């Protein structure tokens, strides 16, 4: 053993540990819990509610004070809980690392804590071990490491000790390196440590995660803009009411109370709680579709998503190797993931059956529970071996029966240098040699071909056809194996001495086996639904470009030109501005590393896209955190799940489509609730301001306004959160990053309801006032009209896109109960003596109620006519 392979001595290892630090990832200090809690109050709408709460507290209006501060506390607690959960992001990365490692120190092999490994250490590892640091291999015995967590490639990577051909290769192409956090799938090896802790590849990813700032969700940004507008508008209106009221000779204190009442009623204090309930209900519905929401406010962002950046393995594909095609000299047989399309009348000598027997025998996979039915079998072994054995089982072949029929004499296991397997078996008084491996190598050794039991000469035309088939299967992204055989008499074998290699001559070509990671069932339909919903799809993978293109062709995402795909190496040559311009045209990104994925997401966001990003590995964490919606696979790493906004529990792309649909429903229901609450507030503002300008008494008292807003309307507004999806929800274009929640639809709706309601109410008030009715009685009529009107036009809010004669009015039982309760509270306010005293109301009679009912129905009619006009203009 050369001296450097003996490893460091203890003194030198201690010196280097002090110099380079422990082999672990740094974690950031967590904010004090009180700081996190107080941070939840940094919101313009919260500021408005705080001011309103302090004013009502000063005026000893205990009911309003309790409601306002309870709303603030509830929202702060929800935000506090969500933010505390995010503190686990970087800690999850540490959980992916090994705790113990084997090193050579002073020529002695010993096990130490992985955190004490230093650059220059010699480490050794074997099957099942996790690699404790980044290291350069100098000794490898058929070593394969699984680097899926770093590169996204699910197949084990065969390692070598020879120098690399060039610099700047992607991680997956650095065959003489092993990386921290990956694990040994086959073989064993030794390596020289070149990076520990933060200098490792996974350490650099931690740096990216720490440097990535999670942007506010679309909902948070939209509510902030809305809050600023409402705060300014309500403040000016309240001051105007007080100013013009006093100017008109009214009592200052009465006008101050009116201004405060209008301000409190105009603030949609029920909106934060309603939004919280909408998000919780939506999250529960997504969970029923196998999606676990980790960040509540991100649910609405799903409805605004414009582009899905999806990984290949596990999301679009099943993440395991399957035999999908058999090709012999006689026929080509396909496999749909469950069974082969075998001929009805099979010849027992059919070449495809011979091929299946050979691949069932010629592998090292084993079945743990052979007595169980096919769907429940547990198969252990290398990915390729498991796929070959399963193919035989699906064709009705049992390995234990074949082993009894074909007695193994000798074998040469698959070797990376040789690139094929050889097995010599005895059966029916003769010996047979089976070979499985690289098709090009086996084809060179074949001189004959099996045509369903008839052995024919392999002429040049047939050889060319096989070579063409190998190339065709390769272009389709398949991993191709060749299968050959040769029959021997026992005396022929005895004449040949040495290894089995000497028997491998003048072989009979049996066929080709095509293996691939198949598409998940239903993923094509899911992608069609996404495209129908106006969503863009981009494939972002660490796989080779050929593999990515093959999957894209299978999913009809094939680029039309060479500019529509980029590799990680090409991305590294582009600056931020060029990448921003380029990503608009690119559908496929291949051979990308964590930094590339992060840059892709940032460039798309700068182009105005709302980005949903899928991922399962440690390499995906920076991009998952940066994306507007991070979507982690349930089978992925802890690190990916911790930084994600949504976890797909069954790894299915269908979860994404269901979640986006529910996100759109959530956005719809938030807008419906907002329209209902703001329309109510706008009506009251215009009514009061109009009466002051006209020199009339106040048509409704502050206490009556608050009763309508907080008692009558509270439950109907909350019940809108349970509205079901509208029929066209997945046929609309995405909302996008710049869309405001207070959009043209809501503005039109609020304006129409406000103007129409106020004209009718003001006309009613003016008529009663001119008839010299008692002012308290008139105010009771206006109070009843305002309350009943809001309980009726809530049905118009069930859809902002369709008239009520096109929708199912009574399919929301929560709304029906809420309207019934609101009506009871309205009647209680008018007829119960203690509430009459509190609210200054009088009993109404049949004629009064008839007038109120007609006015409410007229209001609903005008609203629907206005909605019809808006829909018509929008279509035009």
N, C-alpha and C positions, 0 to 999 in steps of 0.2 A: 504494500500500500504506500503510494507516495506520501510524503510528509504532510502536504496540504490537505490530503483526504482524511488525515487523522483528526482534523478539527482543531478548534481553538483550545488553549488550556484555560483553566478556570480564572486565572488572573486576568488574561486578555479579554475573556468574555465579560467579566465584571467591568473592566475599563470601557468596553464598547457599549455595555448596557447604560452606563452613566453618560456616555457621549451621545448615543442615538435615542435613548429613552426606551421604555417598555414597548413590546410588540402588541399594542392595542390601539383601538381607535379612540380619539378624543371625543368627549361628550361636552355639550355646552351646559353651563349652569342654568338651572330653571328659575324663572321669575318667581318672586314671592307671591303666594296665593292672593293676598290682598291687592297687589298691583294688577294681577290678571282680572280680578273682580271689578275694580274701579275702571279698568280699560273698557268694560262693556258699556259704560255710560257715554263714551265718545261718539255721539251720533246726533245729528241735527234734530231729528224727531224726538229723541230723548230730551234734548235741551228744551224744546217747546213744551213737552209734557211736564218737565220739572218746574218750569216757570208757572204753568197752569196749576200744578199741584200746590206750589207755595202760595199762590194767590187764593185758591180755595181754602187752604189751611188758615190763612190770615182772616178770611171771611167766615171762618168756623163752619164751612160747608163740608161736614164730615163725610157724607156719602161720596161726593165727588173726590174728595181727598183720598179716601181709602181705595177707590177704584183706580185712580191714576197711579198711586204709588204701588199698588199691587201689580199693575201692568208692568211698571218699570222693574220691579223686583223679579218678576217671572222671566222677563227677557234677559236680565242680567245673569240670572242663574243658568239659563240655557247656554248663553254664550260662554260663561265661565267653565261649564262642564265640557263643552266642545273644545275649548282652547287647551284645557288641561290634558285632554286625550292626545293632542298633537305633540306634547312634550316627549312622547315615547318614540318619535321618529328615529333619532340616531341610536337610541339604545337598542332598537331592533336589529340594527346592522351588527352590533357586537354579538348578538345571540347567534349569528350565522357563523361565528368563528370557533375554531377548536380550542379546547381548554388545555389539552396535553399534546406533547409532540416528542418524537424520537430524534435525538441529535447525537453526533459524535463529538466527544470532548476528550482531547488527549489520547485518542485512539480507542476510547471506550464508548460503546453505544449505551445511551441512557435515556430515560424518559424524564422530561422536565415540563414545567408550566410553559405553555405557548408564549406567554407574555415575556419570558426571559430569553427568547431567541433574539440573536443580534446578527447584523450583516457579517458575513464571513463564516457563519456556522455551517456545518455539514448536516443536512437533515436526511432522514430516510423515511419511506412510506410504502405502504402495501395496500392490497385490496381492502376497500372500506374506510381507509383513513381520509381525513380532511387535510388538505395542504395548509401548513401553519404560516407560511410566508411566501413572498415572491422569490423564486430561486431558478438558477441556471442548471439544467440537467447535465450530468457527466456519466451517469450510469442508469440505463433503462432496460428492463426486461419485459417486452411486450406491454409497455405501460400505456394505459388509456386513462385520461382524466375527463370527468364530466364538468364542463365549464358553462353549463346553461345559465347559471346565476349571473355570470359575467358577460357572456356573449349572446345568449339566447339560443344557441345551438344545443339541441337535446341529445344528439348522438355523441358518444364518447370520442375524444380527440386522441389519435394515436401519436405518441411522443417519440422524439429522436434526440440524439446527442450531438449530431453534426451541426456545424455553424449554419446560420440562415443565409439564403441567397442574396437578400437585400435588406436595407434598413426601412423603417417606417411601416412595417407590416401590421395588419390588424391583429388584435389579441388572438383570435382564433387561428391565425396563420403562424404564430410564433411557436413552432413545434418543439423547440428545445427549452421552453420555459414552462414552469408550473406556477400557479397563482394562488395567493391566499384565499381561503374560503371555498375553493373547488374541492372535489373529492375524487379519490382513485377508484375507477370502475373496474380496471383489470391490471394485472401485473404488479410490478414493484419498481422502485427506483431510488436513486440518491441524487442530491443536488446541492449546489452552493448558494446560500442565501444572499440575495442582492438587494432586497428591500423589506423593511419591516414597518409596522404601524402605518403612519400617515403617508409613507413613501410608496406603499404598495398600490396596486391598481384599485383595490377595494378602498384603500385609504384616500385615494384621489376622488373616488365617488363620494365618500363622506364629505370631502371638502366641497364638492359640487352641491350636495344636499344642504350643507350649512349655508352656502352662499346663495341658494335659491330662496327668494322671497315669495311666499304664497300670496298672490294677489287677492283682493277682495272679490267675493263672488258677484255675479251679475246682479243678483237681488240686492246685495248690500250697496252696490253703486247706484242702482236705480232708486232705492229707497232714500239714499242720501240726497240725490237730486230733487226728489219729490218733497222731502222734508224741508230743504232750503226754500223751495218755492212756496210751500204751505205756510212756513213760519213767517216769511215776508208778507204774503198776501193776508193772512189772518191778523197779523199785527197791525197792518195798515187799516184794515176794515174795522177792527175793534176801536182803534183810535178815532177813526172817522165817525163811528156811531156815537162815541162819547162827545166828540167835538161838536158835531152838528145837532145832537140832542140838546146839549146845554145851550147852543146858539139859538135853538128854537124855543127856549124858555122852559125846558123840562128840568126836573130835579136832578142835580149832579149825581147824588148817590144812586138814584134809580138807574140813571144812564150808565154809571160805572158798573153796576151789577149786570145790566143788560149787555154791555160790552164784554164783560168777563164771561157771561153765560154763552154769548155767541162764539167767543173765542174757544171756550171749553167744548162747546157742542160742535164747532167747526173742525176742531182737531179730531181726526179719526182715531180716538184713543183705543177703540176696539180693534184697529188694524193690526198692531203688533201681535196681539194674542191670536187673532184670526189667522194671520200668516203662520204663526207657530203651529197652530192646529192643522192648517193645510199641509205644512211640511211633514208633520208627524204622520198624518193620515196617508200622505203620499209615500213616505218611507216604509210604512207598514205594507202598502200594496206592492211596492217594489220587492220587499222581503218575501212576499208570497210567490214572486217570480224568481226567487233565488238570488236577489241582489241585496247586500247588506250595506246600508248607508252609514258612513262613519262621520260625515260632516253635514249636519242637518241643512244648513243654508245653501249647500251646493246642489241640493235636489232640484231647485228651480233652474239652475244653470243648465241642467240636462235638457230642459225644454228650449234653450237658446243655442244649443250646440249646432255648429255649422259644418264641422269636419271631424271625422274619426280617424285618428292615427292608430292603426292596429298592428300588433305583432302577429307573426304567423303561428308559431308553435303554441298549442294549447288553446288558442282563441279561435283561429280559423281551422286549425287542424287538431287532431286528437292527441298529439304529443307522444305517439308511439308508432313503431314501425309495423306495417302490415304487408302481406303479399297481396298485390292487386292485379297481377297479370302473369300468366304462364304462356310461353310461346314455344311450340315444338315444330318439327318439320311438317306436321300434319295440320295443325290448327293453332289458333290463339284463343285463350280462355281468360275471361275477365272475372274479377272478384269485386263485389260491392261492399265489402267490409263485414259481411255476415256469411256469405256462401259463394261458391263458384258457379258460373254458368256452364255446368258440365253437360255433355251430350246425353240424351235420354237413353240410348242403347250403347252402353260403353263396352268396348272391347277390353278384355282383361289384360291384353298386351298393349293397350293404348299408351303412346309415348308420354302423355301427360300424367297417367297413373304411375308409370315408372319414375318419372321426374319427382312426383309427390312422395313416393316411397323413399327415394334417395335423400331428399332434403329433410324428411322426417328422421331418418337414421343418422344422417351426417351432421349432427349438431349436439351440443352439450347441455341444452335446456332440459329441465325436468318438471314434471307435473306433481304438485304437492298432494292433490286430492283427485286422483284419476277416477275414483268411483262416482264423483259428482257429474251433473249434466254440464254440457259444453260451456254455457254462459257463466257458470260458477267456478270454472277451473282456475287454479292459481299456478301460474307458470313462472319458474325462476330461471335466470340465465341472462346472457347477453341479449341486447335488443334484437339483433338479427336472428339469433338462434331461436328466441321465443316466437318470432314471426313465422319462421319456417316450420316449427313444430305445430303452431296453431293452424297453419294452412293445411297440414296433413290431417289434423284432427277434424277440421271443418269439412274435409273430403271423406271422412269416415275411416281414416287410418289411425290405428292405435300403435304407439311406439313399442309398447311391451309385447304386442303380438309380432311386430316386425323383428324385434330383437330375438325372439324365439325362432323365427324363420331364418334370419340372417345372423349367423354366429360370427362375431368380430374376431379376426385373426390378428390384425395389427392396424395401426392408424398413424397418420401424421397430422396433428392439429393445425388449424389455420395459423399461418405465420405471415407477419407483415412483409417480410422480404420475399417469401415464396408466393404469397397471395392466393393460396388455394388450400383446400383440405383434401386429404387422401385417406381412404379407408378400405381395407381388404376384408372381405366377408366370405364365409362358406355357406352354400345353400344347394340342396338337391344334387349332391355328388360333384359339384364344381365350385370354383372360387370366382368371385366377382370383385372388381375394383371400382369404387365410386369416387368421383372427384367433384368438388363444388368450389367455385372461386371466381377470380377475375375472368370474365368471358373472353377477352382478347387472348389471354394466355392459354386457356383451355382449347379455344378454337384452333390455335396453331398446332396443337398436339392431336387433333382429330382428323381421321381420314375417312370415317364413315358416319352415317346418320341413321338414327332410329326412326322409322316411319311406321308407328303402331305395330312394333314387333318385327317388321321387315327391315333388315339391315342393308342399307344401300350405300353406294359410294358417295362421298361428299365431294361433288364436282365444284368447279370454280363458280358457276352460276349460283349454286345453293350457298356456297361460302360467302359470296358477295351479298346475297339476300340476308344472311344472318348478321353480317357486319352492318348492313343498313339498319336492321332492326335494333341492334345494340345502340347505334347512334340515335335512332328515333326515340327509344325509351329514355336515353340519357337526356335528350332535349325536353322531355316531358317531366323532368325532375325526379326520375326513378333511379333508385340504386339497383344496379343490374348484376345478377350472378349467373354464371354459366354452370351447366350440369353435364357431366360426361360419365361414361362407364366403359368397362372392358371385361369380357368373360375370359377366364383361364381354366384350363384343366389343371388338376393338382400337380401333375408332373412338370408342367410349364413353370409354375411358381417355384418349384424346388430347384430348377436349373438356374434361377436368378438369385444371387446373393447380394447382401447389402441392404440399403434402405428401400422403402416403397417407391421412391422417386424413379428407380430403375424399371418399375413396372408401368410407368406412365408414358406409354408410347402407343401409337396407332389406336387412339381412343375412338369410341363411338359417341358422337354428339347427341345428347338427349334433348336439351332445350335451354331456354332462358327463364329466369325468374325476375320479375320486376317488383321491387319493394318501395314503399313510400310511407310518409306520414299522411294518412288520408284526411280529407276534409271532414269536418264534423257534420253529422246529419242535419240537414235543414239550413246550413250556413248560406247556401246560394239564395234561398228564399229570403233569409234575413237581410242579406245585402241588397236584394231587389227592393225590399220594403224600405231600407235606408235610403236608397236612391230615389224611390218614389216620394219620400218625405223631404227631398231636396238636400239631403246630406251628401257631402263629399267624402270619399274614402281614400286613404293613403296607407300603403303598406310600408311599415318601418321595421326592419328586421336585421339581425346580425348574421343571417344566413348569406350564402354566396348568391351572387346576382342571378345565376342560372336557375337556382332553386326558387328564388323570389319571382322570377319571370314565369316559371312553370305554374306556380300557384296563381299568379295574376291571370294567366291565360285560362286556367280552369275556372276562375271566378268571373271571367269576362271583364277583368280590369286591365287587360293588356294595353300598354302604351301604344299610341299611334306613331310615335317617332322616337328617335334616340334621345331627344332632349327630355323625355318624360321619365327618366330614371337617373338616379345618382348613387354613387358608392361613397363609402366613408372617406376614401382617399380623395375623391373629387371634392367632397364637402370641405375637407381641410384646406383646400387651395382657394376657397372663396371667402372674402371678407363679409362682414355683416350685411352690407347693402346689397352686394351681389347675390348672397344667399336669399335675402328677402325677396328679390326680384325673381329668382330662379324657382323657389318653392311653389310659386303660383301654378307652374306648369307640371310639376313632378308628381307622379302617382306612386312611384316605387323608390324606396331608399333601402339599399342593401349594404351589407358588411359595415354597419355603423356601430360606433362605440358609444358609451354613455354621454360623452361630451357632444357628439354629433346629434344624438337624440334631443338633448337639451336645446341646442342651437336651432334645430328644426322646429320645435315647439315655439320658441321665442320668435322666430321669423314669421311663422304662421299667425301668431297673435298680433305682431306688428302690422300684418296685412289686414287686420280687422276680423280674423277668424276666431270663433269660440271653439277651443280645441278640447276634444276628449281623447285621452291617451291610454292605451292598454299596456299592461306589462306584468311580468311575474318574477323577474330576477332583480338582484341587487343592482345590476347595470341599468335597470329602468327607473330607479328611485328618483334621480334628479328630474327627469322628464315628467314622471308621474306627479311630483310635487309642484312643478312649474305649470303644468297644464291646468286649464280652467276646471276640467273634471279628470281626475286620475282614477283609472279603472284597473284594479288589481285582480288577478286570478286567485281564486280561493286556494288552489293547489300551489301557489307561488310562495316566495320567501316571506318571512316575517317582515323584513324591511319593506318590501313592496306593499304589503297589506297595510302597514302602519302609516305610510305617507299617502295612501290612496283616499279618495273621497267615497268610492263605492267599491265593494268587494263582490266579484261574481262568484258565488258559492259553488256553482257547478261548471265554471270556466266557459260557459256557453256564450257565443256571440248574441244569441237570442235575448240574453239578459240585458244587453246594451240597448237593443231595440225597445224592449219593454220599459226600461228605465227612461229612455228618451220620450217615449209616448206618455208615461206618467209625468215626466217633467213638463211636458206641454200642457197636460191637464192641470197641473199645479199652477202654471203661469196663467192659464185661462181663469182658474178659480180665484186667484189673487186679484186679477183685473176685474172680475165680476164683483168681488167683495169691495174693492176700492171704488168702483163705479157706484155701487149702492150707497156706501157711506158718504162719499163726497157729494153725490146728488142731493142727499138729505141735508147735508150741511149747507150747500149752496142755496137750496130753497129757503132755508131759514134766514140766511144772511140778506138775500134780496128782499124778502118780505119785511124784515125789520127796517132795513135802510130805506126802502120805499115808503114805509109809513112815516118815518121821520122826515124825509124830504117833502112828503105831501102834507105835513103838519097834522097828521092824525095820531091818535093814541097808539101805544104799542099793541099790535094785534094778538100777541102771545107773550106770556110772562117768562122770565128766565127759568123758573122751576119747571114750567110746562115744557120748555125746550129740552131741558136735561132729561125729563121723564121720557119724552119721545125717543131721544138718542140713546139713553142708557138702559131703559127698561123695555120699551116697545120694540126697538130696532136691534137690540143686542143679539138676541137669539136668531132672528132671520139672517143677519149678516154672518153669524157663525155657521149657520146651516148651509150656506153657499159653498162651504169647503167640501161638502159631500157630493157636489154635482159630478155626474158621470161624464166620461169623455164624449165630446161631440163627434159626429160621424166623419168629419173631414180633418180631424186632428193630425193624422199622419199623411195628409195630402197637401198640407200647407208648406210654404217655404219657411226655413228657419228664421227665428227672430233676429239673430245676429247680435254683435257687440254694441252697436250704437242705438239699438231700439230702446226707447224710453217706456217705462211702465205706464206713465201717464200719457198715453199716445192719442192719436187722432180719434180713435174709436171712443175712448173714455171721455175725452174732452167734448165730443159731440153729444154723447149720451148725457153727461152731467149738465151740459148747457141746455139741451132740449128739456130734460126733466126740470131743471131749475127754473127756466123761463116759463114753461107751460104751467108748472105747478104754481108758481108765484102769481102769474097773471090770473089764474082761476081763483086762487086763495085771496088775492088782493081784491079782485072783483067781488067775491063773496063778502069779504070784510066791509068793503065800501058800501055795498047794497044794504047789509044789515045795519051798518052805522047810520045810513041815511034814513032808515026806517025807525030810528030812535029806539032800537032794542037796548036792553041793559048791557053795558060794556062787558061785565063778567060773563054774561050769557053768550055774547058774541065771541069772546075769547075762548070759551069752552067749545063752541062750534069750530073755530079755526084749529084749536088743539085737536079735536076729534078728526077733522078733515086731514090735518097733517099726519096724524098717527095712522088713520085708515089708509090714506094714500100710500104711505111708505110700506104698509103691509100688503098692498095690492101690486105696486109696481116692482116689488122684489121678484115677482114672476117674470117680469120683462128682463130682469138681470140674469135669468137662467142662461141666456145666450145673447151675446153682443153682436153676433153675426147672422142670426136668424130671427124672424118674427115668431111670436108665440104660437101662431097657428101652424108652424112647421116643426115644433118641438113637442116633446112629451111633458106636459105641465106638471103632472102629479107623480113623477117617478122618484122624487126625493122625499122620503117619508120624514126626514129630519126637518125639512123646510115646512112641511104641512103642520107638524107639531109646533114648530117655532112660531108660525103665523097664528095658529090657534091660541098659543100662550100669549102672544103680543096683543091679540084682540081681547082676551080676558083682562089683561093688565090695563088696557085702554078703558074698558068698561068699568073696572074697579076704580080707576082714577076719577071717573065721572059720577059714579053712583055710591061709592062707599063714603060715609060721612067724614071719617078722619082724613081721608085723602082729599075730599072736597075742601076741607079747611086748609090742608097743606098746600094744595095746588090752586086754590081759589077757582074751583069749577062748580058748575050747576048741572042738575039733571037735564038731559035733552029729551025731546019728544019725537014722535013718529015723523012729523014733517021735517024736523031738523035732520034726523038720520037719513031721510030720503034725499035731502039736498046734499048731504055729505057723501052718500053712496054714488049719486049721479056725478058729482064733481070728480070723485076718485076714478070712476069708470071712464069719464071723458078724458081725464089726465092720461090713463093707460092707453086709450085710443090714440091720442095725439103723440104719445111717446112711440108707439108702434109705427105710426105713419112716418114720424121722423126717422126711426130706425130703418124703415123700408126705403126711404129716400136716400139715406146715407149708403145703404147696401147697393142701391141702384147706381148711385154716382160712383162708388168705388169700382163696380164692375165695368161701368162705362169708361 
